[in-house]
Amino acid sequence: MRRRLFQQFIVRRMAHEPLRTVTTVAGIALGIAVVIAIQLTNASSVRGFETALDTVSGKASIEITAPGGIDETLLPDLGWLRDFGAASPVIEGDMAIVTGEQTSLFAGRRAEAVKQPVNAFTYTHFDEAMDRARKAEAKYAKGARTGALEGLPIGIKDVVVTKGQPTTAASRMLAGWTPPYDAAVVERLRAADAILIGKQNCDEFGMGSSTENSAQGPTRNPWDLERIPGGSSGGSAAAVAAGFCAASIGTDTGGSIRQPSSMCGVVGLKPTYGRVSRWGLIAYASSLDQIGPMTRTVEDAALLLELIAGHDPRDSTSLVDAVPKYRSKLTSGVVAGTKIGLPAEYFGDGIDPAVRAVLDRTISVMRDAGARFVSLSLPHTRLALPTYYPVSYTHLRAHETDSYLVCRLLL
């Protein structure tokens, strides 16, 4: 009983902490900026970078290959995962559906694939997912109105609470804890009729950048099992890259969506602070944390963000601004005329030649599409880490202090 009370306190303390005054605007900006340098100097998934770029330019099919890695005979055809947003535009009110044959293939073969060394999930519930998929198919067959994500498998990072399903933050401290409520983002996904297939591995309590520091064991990059997937949302990125799910919900404090998405060759977006409710997120640093989509394409990310964004009165930092129709901005020629800065500080020594080659190729593709690149300087970059760590660790220390006091009272 005491252990359960302690677990509930930890989650409530960390998921509902109000914005603290110790964080400054400069601290937030500099803390976030460091992830750019991390992304540009890590060569662990050049192959993922290149395939993602080819997919954007229409040159590559969605095909998973992993030398010495996943048993590809376990992986069904991924064609149905291509750009699920195109099959389900919120703007037009259309519906997405996965047929019973496809969901059966998904639930069976993917369940086996998850057992492979990728280790993307901390918990799965494929039987429930299959049941929901069959109901979705029957509902669709009858012509009933369905949600924008009807029939689509979505994974949730294991720091976002889910009612009736284990949420451990990849820590033994929360082993066996089942939340009595859904996070706001999970409520919105359920309202859109998404099929939630399980919780995804991460660094413990979201504190790390490699997904090696999990009580459930490390997650591996599906492109090469000898390499890391990044972190802390490494399980979420790896699951999308390997085709275990159509999309994932990750969280980002100082790069935990963007960095693993980069390493696994998928699309990751950290939304503007307050755009997506943090209600039900087990926090690391509340003034930096944000929940966001991880998908196979930019269009899918735009669709998912439309669905999970919006004001939530339970989050005191939630924005009241109306949610834009992001997908309406993704028209042909949207890149033309866009000005993109190239900070000199991020093009210095330390960039792996293979990563630099992919970056140069990306610039070339964007320039051919009409983008205009300008050189600039961000002289305060050197202060990013010295600012980020005091800000984030102040939040962390506050959590630890409160938890210690409760330990003394309850355990």
Buried (B, 14 or more C-beta within 10 A) or exposed (E): EEEEEBBBBBBEBBBBBEBEEEBEEEBBEBBBBBBBBBBBBBBBBBBBBBBBBBBBEEEEEBEBEBEEBBEEEBBBEBEBBBBBBBBBBBEEEEBBBBBBEBBBBBBBBBBEBBEBBBBBBBBBBBEBBBBBBBBBBEBBEEEEEBBBBBBBBBBBBBBBBBBEBBBBBBBEBBEEBBBEBBBBBBBBBBEBBBBBBBBBBBBBBBBBBBBBBBBBEBBBBBBBBEBBBBBBBBBBBBBBBBBBBBBBBBBBBBBBBBBBBBBBBBBBBBBEBBBBBBBBBBBBBBBBBBBBBBBBBBBBBBBBBBBBBBBBEEBBBBBEEEBEEBBEEBEEEEBEEEEEEEBEBBEEEEBBEEBBBBBEEBBEBBEEBEBEEEEEEBEEBEBBBEBBBBBBBBBBEBBEEBBEEBEEEBE
